[in-house]
Amino acid sequence: MNILQVFSDNLQSFLLGLGFMGTILSCGLILVESIVPVLPLAIFIAIVFYTFGNLLGLIICWVFTITGCIISYNLCNGKLRRFVENKMIKKLKPKTQVSIEYWMDKIKNMSLASLAVLMAIPFTPAFIVNIAAGLANVSKKKFYIALLIGKAFMVYFWGYIGKSLIESLTDPYTLIKVVIITLIAFVVAKLSNKLLNVE
């Protein structure tokens, strides 16, 4: 844990030391993080908020996060999905095939509200959700609406409330804020579902 904290602190110092170029780089890394899940998203969001202020920082981070997720989802919803279905899954043992298909069906049949809440939780790996939704052929309308709602709350958390990932996971007050954020995301998604008739 200490190694991760030191790495995060050094990375943040390095990016802040680059000035405005560090902010531009952070924006690009926010986009990449939705495709490559090993990057510390909280640091990049904090730097963008620091440079552009709360409101503009929120909008910029939200746009870049959504763009990365859409790219990741569409990559897995096209040729890659057909490759996985036709080549990879068929080579697996029958029990494994059934298990994979079961989880893909679960994700495909997930309600808009559930999907939005999953995306709103700050600790949910976006990369996995994007790939799973793409491979399960979740409808674009449902995925995009859930993305717009869920990621707004996720970015809000890391920009306004978030500490480091390690601090957040060990602070009960932060975890309570996560619950409140996910509940609000659930309500917003439910209202959106009624207005837009997604399901």
N, C-alpha and C positions, 0 to 999 in steps of 0.2 A: 504493500500500500504506500509506504514512504517513497519508494522508487517512482511510482506513478505520480505522486504529488510533486516530487522534485522535477520530473519530466514536464508536467503541466506548467509549473511555475517558470521553468526555463524557456519553454515554448512561448508562453505569454509574454515574457520579458523580451524575447527575440523579436516577436511580431510587433510589439509596441515600439521597439527600438527602430523599426523600419519606417515609422511614421505613417503617412497616408498609404504608402505602398504595402505596408503591413496590413492595413485595413482591406485594401483591394485583394490581397492574397487570402485574407480571412474569408472574404465573400466567396472566392473560388473554392476554398476548402470546405465551406458550408455545403456547397453544391456537391463536391466530390464525396463528402461524408455520407450522403444518402446512397452512394454506390459502393464506397469502400468504408466499412463500418469501424475501422480501427482508430479513426481520428477523434480527438476530444472536442466535440461540437460546442460544449459550453464555453470554452475559451474563445473560439472564433466569434460566437454571438456576443460575448462580453466586449470584445474589441470593437466590433461594429457599433454596438450601443455607445461605447465610450467616445467614438469618433463622431458619429452622426446624431447622437442624442436619442432619447427614449422612443419617440414616436417614429421618426424616420428610420432609426435603427431596427425597430420592430418590423416595419414594412419591408425593408431591404432583406433582413434575415428570413422573413416569411417567404418572400418571393424566391430567394435562392434555394431555400429548403424544399419548397414545393417543386421547383424546376428539377432538382436532383432526383426527387422521388418519382416524378413523372418519367424522366429518362430511364430510371431503373425499372419501373413497372412496364414501360413499353418494350424495353429490351427483352424482358421475360414473357411478355404477352404475345410476341410475334414468333420469329423463327426458333428462338431458344425453347419456347414452350412446346412447339411441335417436335423438336429434337428430343426433348426430355420424355415426352409421351411416347414417341415412336421407337426411340433407341434405348434410352437409359432405363426407363421403368420396366420395359419388356424383358430386360436382361436380369432383373432382380428376381429373388425367390417369390413364389406366389403370395406368401404371408406378408412379405415386405411390400409387395405391390398393393395389396388390399389396405395396408396401413397408410401408405402414402396417399392413395386415392381417397381414403377416409378423411384425412386431414385437409386435403385440397377441397373436398366437398364442404367440410366444416367452414373453411374460410370463404368459399364461394357463397354459402348460404348465410353468412354472418350479416346481421342487420346493419343498416347505415349507422345507427347510434353506437352499436358495439364496435364497429370499425373505427369510427371517429374517436371513441374513448381510447381504444388501443393506440391510436396515433398521438393522442394528446398526452399520454403518460410519458414523462420526460426520459424515463429509463428504458423505454421500448426501443430495441434496435430497428431503426427505419429500414435498413437494408433487408432484413429478413421479411418484414411485412410487405415491402415492395415486391420482392421476388415471389413470395407465397401468393400474393394477390394476382400477379401476372401469370404465374403457372396455373393457378386455379381458374383463370379466365373470369375474374370478377369484372362486372360491367364497368366500363370507363366512367359512366355517369356517377355510379355509386362511389367508386374509388376517388374520383376527383372531388366530389362534394365532401366526403369524409376527410380527404387530405386538406382541403381549404379550412375546414372547421378545426380538425385535430391539431394541425401544425401551428395554427394561430396561438393556441393555448400552450403548446410545447415551447414555442419561441418566447412567449410571454414569461413562462416559468424561468427559463435560463437567463433571460435578459433582465427581468425585474426582481425575481426572487432567488434564482439559483446561486448556489455557491459552487464549490467544486463538486464533482460527482461523489467523491469519497465523503465529504462533509454532509452532502444532501442525504446520503444513505444512512448516516448515523445520527441525524438530527430529527427527533420526533416532530418538531414543529414544522419542519420542511416537508415531512411526509404527510402531515395533516393538510398542508397547502396543496400537495399533489392530489389528495383525495377531493378537495374542494374544486380544483381545476377540472378534474375528470368528470365530476358531477355536473358542472356547468356545461362542459363539452357535450355530455350526454343529453342535457335538456335542449341545447341549441340544435343538435343533430336530430332529435325527435321532432322539433318544430319544423326544421328544414324538410324532413321526410314528409310531413303532412302537407306542407306548402308545395313541394316539388314532386310529390308522389313517386319517389325513387323505387320503392319496393312494391 
